[in-house]
Amino acid sequence: MPINASNALTLAHQLRVYTAEAANFSDMVDVLYVAQMIEKFIGYVDQIKQLTDVIVEMASNIMLVDDHILWMSQKEEKACTSIVRSLERIAAHTLGSNSQHMAVNSRNIAFEAYVVKPESYVGLSCVAFQRWDGTPPAERGAEPTPDQQLRGGGGGGGGGGGGGGGGGGGGGGGGGGGGGGGGGGGGGGGGGGGGPGVRGSARGWGLGVGPCSPVTLHPQNSIALASIQLPPSLFASPSPAPATPRADCKLQLLVFRNGKLFCSTGNSSRLADDGKRRSVATPVIYAGTYGCGVGNLSEPVAVSLRHPGEGTDPVAAYWNFEVLGGMGGWSAEGCQLAAHEPNVTSLHCRHLGNVAVLMELSGFPSEAQGAVEVLHPAMYTCTAVLLLCLFTTIITYIVHHGTILIPRKGWHMLLNLCFHIAMTAAVFAGGITLTGYRAVCQAVGIILHYSSLSTLLWMAVKARVLYKEVTWKAPQQPDRDTSQAAPRPMLRFYLIAGGIPLIICGITAAVNIQNYHDNNPYDPLFSAQRLPPHGYPLEHPFNKDGYRYILAEPDPHAPDPEKLELDCWAGKPIPGDLYRACLYERVLLALHDRAPQLKISDDRLTVVGEKGYSMVRASHGVRKGAWYFEISMDEMPPDTAARLGWSQPLGNLQAPLGYDKFSYSWRSKKGTKFHQSIGKHYSSGYGQGDVLGFYISLPEDTETAKSLPDTYKDKALIKFKSYLYFEEKDFVDKAEKSLKQAPGSQIIFFKNGVSQGVAFKDIFEGVYFPAISLYKGCTVSINFGPYFKYPPRDITYHPMSDMGWGAVVEHTLADVLYHVETEVDGRRSPPWEP
């Protein structure tokens, strides 16, 4: 639907409701869409004043999106930059003669803008604070919760629009460069246009324009997050030429709760974040002007920012939109630290813009005390029933041991067996989840080790005694021999069933007590990766132009990985040779190697199109031999289309199959075949209900056929949602130039079991994946074999399903060969060694 002045506000409200669930966004397409819509809405804020509130609220909601989703959207289309730039343009569109002040607050963003006269400007101090309801936090430096709104407050009274004065009345206060301040009551303006003082409202907040004041009036139930002091010489002309009257200037202030909208996507090793070693540890505050040509400042801007967490190596920086090819990055040029306290850092900058403090933060956040994992309720219910039964047995035998006719040995063994079973069950149910507490975890491990061993030994001793009692026969005693053998002591059973476990546990703990607890601090990079039944994480990065992501798993063939102290790699590049590409035994549609808008079924064998052409590839590809698979056309509504066939890994996922040199396709309309965007007549078209076959034959003597698959061990490892991925950069231009034909190769398409003839001959050499490209709401299902509805006749082939275990074998051979041929120890020396 086209946007115009009559429907913009309605559409904006609908989008705001949609972004209220931004924390659950799992696809960068959502962020791209919101960024594009915000950019369009900005064009109507001069006509619809209410749009400003809605736009700020939407941008605030987007800051709840997962960091990696924002990173991908920034890398894809600079979505985060677009949102920030749109917010910075609001004042230019909204302020004028009829509106000289505007303010909006939200959960994550505070916005305020004024019209000021440069000749009457005498400085500005303002503070952003966060208000809470009820009892204040125990500590003033406690981190604000995301549900509390970010607000602004400032110094009293000031010069402004109409020439003059207007002091902030009531409870107006001033905030110094590093202090906090909050206006309480209303501010009145002088004659003419009136000066924008501290605005009085039920919200009790505002950014004041006026002379800087050393007095700090802090609003009740609030905490100051950021403050800024703009110098009186802000609008001073750098040249000694006579000053000429200057037009009214629009001054805008923005405060972002954190730096999530400022994603550094390129190689920032030479910038302030030092290759992402540092990250934004404070709110980001922006000051900018429009219509008055402010350049480099003769006096610096003073900023104070609160950081709730502890960090090291702080650096003052501003966001430079021009670096890294226009992707933007943090630059320290012109900014320097002025003071650093435990939770507040002050800095000076000689230019306007988005300013923050970057720090090296700990990679292992402290665990929330009391947040203990809970087992399934059935575990506790069954454990309680078991303990009740066991203790009932124990108490019954203790109280009535004189009347229960069992041997003395049996009585001892039964009680000990029940006691140790009860100990094992109770300690397991109560302590198995307490892994965050080292001492408790070690105690639980030792007790479980002892009680389980002792239970097994008491069961073995009890079984032996029962066996002897069942098979015992009374010996024939001579009449003259009336003596009986003395009873053997019970101590031997306690030494066996209790002493042996104690010895084993004691030796184990003495050798290395850490056997009962993970010796390394928890790091998701090294934690066990538990995949869902379909074999791939539910939330994952998508392959896209320029980058590919391969799920990684620990490599069991890595030489002596236990010799590495894994905690030494915290916050540093992880050696790729410790991991390998995750191996799959089944051929399915790839969840990561697809356009995000395509919808894949839970069994990963059916795909539904969305909007324009977009593609998905299979999880496995082939490099030599003859292979075959089928596709069923389930649904093809009018105005939909499909292009099906084969694609190399570099085929464009956001384009039709056959668009580039890396793919070959067969189109549903008119049966046209496509390669390099060139369509040629091939056969009649196909539609709903048809079953199509796809055959490829690749020679055995090509360089690709003779090589093993890539191990990716020299690629960078990144973490997303507790899983590790190899990140591979695609050099498409270089790959296109190196393509060469494979003589004897061919592709044949089948329709309902009937061959349509050879579609392509002597195709480019490479690894080919089954590929599906759909236009709009078309639905197809894929069958990788081994059983087909229309198996080809008169040709030999392998079903694509055979490639599952074949890929496992090839990748395993490649990994082992890599370790044999590579000097691993020299490449992955600890980080402290040069």
N, C-alpha and C positions, 0 to 999 in steps of 0.2 A: 504494500500500500504506500503510495507517495505521501510524503510529509508536507503539510502546509500549515499556515497559521491557525486554521480552524480545527485541526485534529492533533496538533503537536502536543498540547498539554495532556489530552486523553491518552495518547500513545505513551507519553513519558510516564504517566502514573501507572499504566499497565506494565511498563518495563521496570519501574521501581519495585512493584510487587514481585516481579519475576526475580529481580536481583536480591530480594530479601533472603532467598535461599542460596546465596552465592557461595557460602561455605561448603555446600554440597556439589559445586560444579566440578566435574571430572574431565571436562573437555575444553580445550583452548578455544574452540569455536564459539562457545558462549561468551568468553571475554572479548573476542574479536567483534562479535555482533554488538555487544554493549558499547564498545569503544566507538564503533562506526555510528551508532545511533546518537551517542552523546555529541559527537562532532556535528551531526546534522541538527540536533536540538539547539546548539549554541547559536545558530543563525537566527533563532526566533526569540531569544531572551530579551531583545530590545522591545519586542512587541508584547511578550507575555512575561510579566515580572515573576509570576509564580514558578516559571520553569527553572529559575536559579536554585530554589530550594530542592526541587526534584532531582536536578542534575547533580548537585553536591551529595545528596543522599545516595544516588546510584553509584557515584564514584567511591563513596564511603563503603558501600556494600561490597564493591569489587575488591577492596582491600582484605576481605575475609577469604578470598579464594586461596587455594593452596599455592605455595611459593613456586613450585615447579610448573604449574599450569600458567601462572603469570609469566614465568621465564620463557616458556614456549611461545606464548602469545606475543611477547615482546620480540622474540627472535623471528617470529613468522611475519608479523606486519607492524611492529612497533606499537602494539596496542596500548601498553602502559604509557609510553611517551605521548600518544595521542590523547589519552585521558588527562594527563597532567597539563599538556599544552591547552586543552580545551578549558580547563579550570582557570588557567592563567589569563585567558581572553575574556572572562566574564565581565570584568570591570569595564573593559573597552566597549562592550556592547550595551551594558545596562545603565551606567552612570551618565548623567547629563544635567541639563538645567532643571529638569523636573524631579530628578532623583540624585541627591548628592551623597547618599550613604546607603549601604546595603550590608547586611550581616546574615549569615546562615551558620548554624552549628549542626553537627551530626555525630554519629558514633566515633568516626575515625578522622574526620576532617572539620576544621573550623575555618570559616571564610569571612573576611571583612574588607570593605572597600570604601574609599572616600574620594570626594573631589576637593582638592586643596589649591590655593593660590601660591605659587612659588615665592612671590615677593613677601607674603605674610607668614610663610612657614618658618617655625622656630624649633623644630625637632619633634620627634615622636618616640614614645616609650609604650610598649604594650606587652601583655603577657597572655599566654594561653594556659588555662587551667581546666581541671576536671573536677566536677562536683559529684559527690555521692550523696545518697539518702541515708539517714540514720546515723549509726555510730561510725566514726571515722576509723580508718585502718589503724592497726596497732603501731605501725611505723610510718613515719611521714614519707619514707622512700619506698614504700611498698608499691609494687607494680599495679597500675590501674587495671581493672577488669575490662574486657572488650565491650561490655554492655553499658558502660558509663559513657555519657556523651562528652565529647571534646568541646571545650568552650574557650572563648577569649575574654580577656579583661585588660584594662589599661588605665593610664593616667588620666587625670581630670582635665577638663576644659581645653580649648585650643583655638588657634586661628584657623580659619577655613574659608569656605566658599565665598561669603559675601564680604569679605574684608573686615574682618574684625574679630572680634573677639567673641565671647561666649564662653564663660567658664563652666566647667562641670559642676553642677550643683549637687546638693544632697551629699551622698557618700562618695563622691568621686575621689579617686586616689591615684597616685602616680606610681609607676614602677620604674626602677632603675634599669640599667642595662642587664643586670643579672637578677634582678629581683622580681617579685611578683606583685601584681597589683590588681585591683578589681574595682570597677566602678559600681557604685551601688545605686544611687538615685538618678534622676534625670539630669540631662544637661541641656541648657538652653542656648540658642544661637543668637548672635548679634544681628544687626540690621542687614538689609540686603538679603543675601541668600541664607544667612544664618550659619553659624559655625557648628559643625558636627561635634558636639561634646559627647560625653558618655551617655549613651542612650538609656533611658529608663524604661524598663519593661518587666513583665512578670518573670521573664527568664533570668533576670538579675545578672546579665553579663554584657560585655561590649568591649570593643577596642577603641580606646580613647586617643584623640589627636591633640597634642598640646605640649607644653614645655616639660622636659624631663624633671622628675621630682625624686628626691632621695627618700621620700616617705613611701612606705609600702603598706597598703591596706589590703589584706588578704580576705577574700570572701569566706564566709563560714562554710564548713563541710566541703572543702575543696583542696586540691593539691596542684601546685604550679608545675607545668610540664615544660614550658618553653617561654622565653622572653626575648625581645629584640629592642634595641635602641638605635634608631636612625639618627645620624648626626645633623645638626642645624645646617651644615653646609651641603646637604644633599643636592639642592638645586643650584648651587653656586656655579657660575660659569668659570671654566678653567682658564680662559683668556682674560687679559686686563682690559679688553675693549669695554666701552660703556654698555651697561646693561640695558636691554630693551624690554618693554613689558612682555611678559610671557603668558600664554594662554593657560587656562585652568588645567591642572594635572590630575590624572586619575591614579590614585595610590591603592594598591591591593596587597593584602596579607593573607597567606594561607598557612595552616599548620596541619601536617599529616602525622597521625599518631606514630607511624613507623615508616620504614623505607621500602615497603613491599611494592610500591608502584615505580621504584627506581631500580630496575633490574639490569645488571651488567651482564651482557651476553657474549661479549668478545674476549679477546686476550687482554686482560686489564693488569698484567704484571707490572706495567710501568706507571699505573695510575695509583690513586690513594689507597684503593683496597688491596693492592699488592697481589693481584691474581686471586681475588676472593679470599685471601687470608684474613682480611678484615671485613667486617660487615657493619651495617648501620646499627648503632646501639642506642640511638636517641630518637626523639621525634624529628621530623624534617620541617623546617620553617622557611617560608618563601616571602620575600618582599619584592615588589616590582612596581614600576610606573608605566604609564601610557600617556603619550601626547606631550612629553616634556623633555625628551632626549637626554636622560641621565646616563652618563657613561661611567668611566672609572672614577672612584670617589677620592677626594682629597683627605677625608677622614674616614676611618673604617667603621663598619657597622658592628655593633657589639651584640653578641648573642649568648644566651645561657640556656643550656639544655639539660634536662634531667634524664638519667639513664638508670632504670631500675636494677639492672644486673651489673655484676662486676666484670670488668674486662681489662685487657692489657694493651699497651702500645697504641694509645689514642691518637687520632689524626683529625684535624679540622679540614673539611672538604666541602666543595659545592658541586652540584650536578651540572656537568658540561654536556649539552645535547649534541655537540658537534663531533666528539671524539668517537673512535671505533667505527668509522664509516657511517656516522649518523645514528648509531645505536645508543650512544650516550654512555657516560661513565663518571665516576667520582674523581675530581681533580683537586689537588691541594694548593694549586697556584693562587696566591693572593690571600690565603686563609692561614691563620696560625692560632694555636692554643694560647689563651691568656691565663687561665687558672683551671686546676683540676682537683676536685674534691671527690669523696667516696661515691656520691650519687649525683653530682652536678658538675658539668664542665662548661667553662666560658671560653669564647673564641672571638676573634676579630677577622672580618673579611672586608676587602676593598672593592667589592662589587656586589650587586644585588643578584638574587637568584635563590635557588633551593639549597639550603645549608644544613649540614648535619655533622655529627661526630662519629667516626668509624673506629671500631676497636676489634681486637682479636678476642673473640668470645670463646668460652670453654665449649668443646664439642660434646661434653657429657653433662647435661643439665642434671641438677640434683633431683632425686626421686621424691615425689610427694609422699610425705610420711602418712601412713594410714591407708594409702591407696594400694591395697593388697588384692591380688587376683583371687577370685572366688571360684571354687569348683562348681560343677553342676549340683543342684540340690539333691539329686538322687544319690550322689556320693555320700553326703552327710546323713541322709535318711538311712541308707543301708548300713553305714558305719555305726550309727546309733543303735540300730536293731542288733547288729552283730555284737557290739559291746555289751548290750543288755543281756543277751543270751550267754555270752562267755562269763560275765561276772555272776550271773545267776547260777551257772554251773559251779564256778569256783566257791561261792558262798555256801551253796548246798553241800558240797563235798567237805568243806571245812567244818560246818556246823554238825553234819550228820555222819562224819567219817566213821564213828563207832558202830553205826547201824548199817552202813553200806558195805556189803561183803565183797570187797575187791582186795587183791594183794597190796601189800605196802608199796612195792615198786610201782604198780599201776597207779596208785593214788598219787604219788609224787610226780610221775610223768604226765598224768592228765592235768594236774594243776599247773605245772610249768608250761605245758603246751598251750593251754588256754591263756595263761598270762602273757606269753610272748606273742601269740596271735593278736591279742587285744592291744599290746604295745605297738606292734607294727601297724595295725589299722588306725589307731588313734593318732600316732605321730605322723603317718602319711596324710591323713585327712586334714590335720591341723597345721602341719608345717611344710607341706610340699610346695606351697606357693610363696613361701617367705624367702625368695631368692634375693631380694634387695637388701637383706640384712646379713652381712657376712658371717658374724659369729653364730647367729641363729641358724643360718643355712648349714654351716659346718656341723653344728650340734645335731640337727635333724638328719644329715647324711650319715653321721657316725652311728646314731641310734638305729636308723633304718638298716644300716649294714649289719650291725650286731644282732638286732632282733630277728631279721629275716634269716640269717645264718643259724641262729640258735633255734628258731622254729623248725627249720628243716632238719637239724640234728636231733631235736627232741622227737620229731616224727619218725626219724630213722631208728632211734633207740627204742621208741614205743613199738614200732613194727617188729623189731627183733625180739623183744620180750613177748609180744603176742604170739609170734611164730613159735617160740620155744614152749610157751604154755600150751599151745594147741597140739604140738607134736610130742609133748613130754609123756613119758611112760614111767610108772612106779618101778624101781629096780627090785629084783629078787634079793631080799636080804636073808642071810643064814640066821637060824634061830639063836645061835650063840652071839651074833653081832648086833647089838641093840643100839649102838651109838649112831648119832646123826651128824652130818656135816654142818659146820658152823655157817650161818648166813653171811653172804658176801656184802660188804658195805655199799650204801647208795652213793657214796662219794664219787665212785668211778663214773657214774652217769652224769653228775654235775660237772666233773672235769671234762668230759667229752662234749656235752651239749652246751655248756656255758663257758668252759675254759678255752676251747679251740676258737670260737668266735672272738673272744676277747684278745687272744694272741694275734689273730688275723687283722682285726681292726687297729690294734695297737701298732703293729708293724707298718700298716698302710699309712696311719697318721704320722708316725715317726719319720718315715721316708719323705713324705710330702703331704702336709696337712691340706694343701690346696687341692688334693685329689677329691676332697669333699666340698669344693667350691671352685667356681671358675676363677682362674688366676688372673684373668684380664678384666678390666672394667668393661661394662656392657657397651658394645658398639654395634649398632645395626649393620655396619659394613661386614662384620664377622659373625653375625647371628645366623642361626639356621633359617633357611628360606623355605617356608611351608607353602607350597603351591596349591591352588584349588584343583578340583578334580579334572578340569579341562587342561591343566598343565601350564597356565600362564597367569601372572598376577592380574587381579581384577582392575587395578589402577596402574597404568603404565605409560611411559612416554611413547609417542608415535614416531615412526620414521617420516622424514619430510625432506624437502629439497635441501641438500647440503649435509645432512647428518642422518646416520642410521644408529639404532640402539639394539644391542644383542644381549639378551638376558644371560647373566653369568652365574655360575655355581662353583663351589670349591672343587679344585682339581685334585682328585685322589692320587694322581701320578706326580704331583709336585715333589721334588726331592727334599726330604727332611723339613717340611713346613713347621713341625713342632719346635725346631731350633730357633725360630724367630720369636722374639718377644713382641707379640702383636700390639701391646699397648704403646710401643714406641712409634707406631704408624698413625696414632690418633692425630687427626687434623692435617696429615701429610699424604702425598700420593701413595696409593696402595700398589704394591708390585703386581702387575697383571699376571705373572707366571703362577701365582697362587690360585688362579681361577681359570675356568674354561667356559666356552659357550655352552649354555644349557642344552642338553640332548633330549630329544623326543623320540619315542618309539612309534608314534602315530603321525600320519600325514593329515593335517587339518588346515583350515583357513587361518592365516596368521592374524592375531589380534593387534599386533603392533605395526605390521607391514601393510597398512591400509590407510585410506583416507578416513579421518575421524568421523565424518558424517555417515559413513556406511554402518548399517546395523547387522551384527553377526549373531546368529542363534546360539543358544547355550551349548549345543553339540558341535558348533563351529563347522557346520556343513551347509548352512543356508545363509544367504546374504540378501538384504533389502536395500535398494538404492534410495538416494535422497538428493533432490535438486539436480544440479548439473552432473556431468560425467565425473566419476571418481572410481578408483580402482582398489582391489585387494588382491594380494598374492597368497599362494599357499605357503605353509611353513617349511617345505622342503623343495629343493630344486635338483635338477639333473644336469650332468656335464658330459655324459657319453651314453651310448646305447639307445634302444628304442623304448618309448614309454607311452602310456595311454591313460586317459581319464574321461569321464562323462559329466555332462551338465544337463539338468532337467529344467526346462523353462516353466516354472510353477505359475507365475502370474505376470501378465504383460498388459496392463491397462493401456488405453489409447495415449498417444503422445509420449510413450516410453520407448526406450531402445537399449540395446546391449551390444557390447563388443567383447568377445571372448577369445582366449587364445593363450599365448605364452609370453612371458616377460622376464628380462634379466633384472637383477636387484636395483639397477639405476633407472628403471622405467619410472616415469613421472606418475605419482599416485593421484594427483589432482587433474589429470588430463585423460582423454580417452585412450584406451589400449591401442597401440599402433601409431601413437602420436610422434614418437621419437625413434631413434635408431635401435633402441633396446627392446622393442616389443613388436609382436606380430598378432593381428587380430582378424576376426570374422564378424561383421556387423549384421544385426538382425534385419535391418531395412535393406532390401534389395540384394542381400547376400554379398555385399562388397567386402573385399579384403583390404586391410590397411597396414602400411608400414611407412614410417617417416612422414606421416600425415598425407600420404598419397594413396587414394582409393582406386582400386581397379575391380572391374566386374569379375566375379568368381562363380556364383551360383545363385539360385533363388533364395529368398529370405527365409527366416524361420520365426516362429512365434510361440504363443502359449501352448503347452502340451507336448512340444517337440523335445526329443532327447538327442543331444549333440555329443559327438565324440571328437577327441582331440589327440592327435598322434604326432609325435616328434621323433626324429631319428638323427642322432648326433654321432659323428665318426669317433673311432677309438684312438686315432693317432694324432689328435691335436694337442697342443701344449696344455690347454685347459683340461682335457681328458686325462692326461698323464699326471696332473698335479693333484695334491691333496687339498682339502678345504682350508681356508684361513683359520688360524687359531685365535686371532685377535689379541694375543697376549701382549703385543706391543702397543695396544690402543689404551686410551684413558679410561679409567673406571669411574663411573658416577653413581650416586645413590639416589633412588627415588622410591619413596614409600617402603623403606627398609629392604629394598632389593638392589642388587648391584647390576649395572649394565656396562658393557663395553660401548664406548662412543666412537663411531667411525665417521670420518669426514669423507663425503663423496666428491671426487674431482671429476665432474661430468665431462667437462671440456677435454680434459686429458684422456679420459676413458674413450670418448668418441674418436679421438685421433688414433688411438691404438687398436681400434676394432679391425678385425680381418675376417674374411669369409672362411667358412669351413666347407670345403668341397665335399659333396656327397651327402650333405645334410638336407633334410626336407621336413615340411610340415603338411599334414593332411587333415582335413576336417570331414566329419561324418554327420549325416542327418538321419536319424531313425534307422541306423544300421547301414545306410547306403553311403558309400564313399563319394565325395564331391570332387575328387581329383586332387592332385598336388597343388597346394596353395602357394607355397614358397620353397625355393630351392637355394642351396648354397647360402644359408643364412649366416649371420655373424657368429663367430665363435664366442662361447661363454656359458654361464650357468643359467638354465631356464626354469622358471617357476610357472605352474598353472596360474592363470590370472583371469580375473573377472572385472569388467568395467561396465557400470550401469548408469543409465540416464533416468532420473526421476524414480518413481516408485515401482520399479521392476523387481521381481523376486525370483531367484534361481537357487537351485540346490546342486551340490557337487558330489560326485561319487568317485573316490580315488581307487576303488576296487577292494578286494580282488575279483568280486563278482559284478558283472555289468549286464545291463538290460539288453544291449546290442553289442556283444563283443565282436571286434573286427575279425574278418576271415581272410585267409590267404596272406596274412602278414604275421610276423612274430613280434612280440612286444612284452614288456613288463608292466604290470599295473603300478600306478604311482604309489600304491600302499606299500609296495616292496621297498620303497626308498626310506621308510621309517628306520628299520634296523640297519639298512645299508649306510645311512648317514651316521648312525651311532658308531659303526665300525670305522668309517672313514675319519670322523673327528677324533676318535680315540687314538687311531694310528698317528694322526697329525700331532696330537698333544704329546704322545710319547716320543715321537721323533724330534719334536721341538726341545724337549728336556734333554734328550741325548746329545743334540747338536749344539746346545746353547750353554754357555757358562753362566748359570743362574746366579751363583754366589757373588760374582763380580757385579752383576747388574742390580741386585736388590740388597745392597749393603744398607745397614741401618742409617736413619736420617742424620745421626750425629757425625757420621764419617763423611769426609769430603768426597 
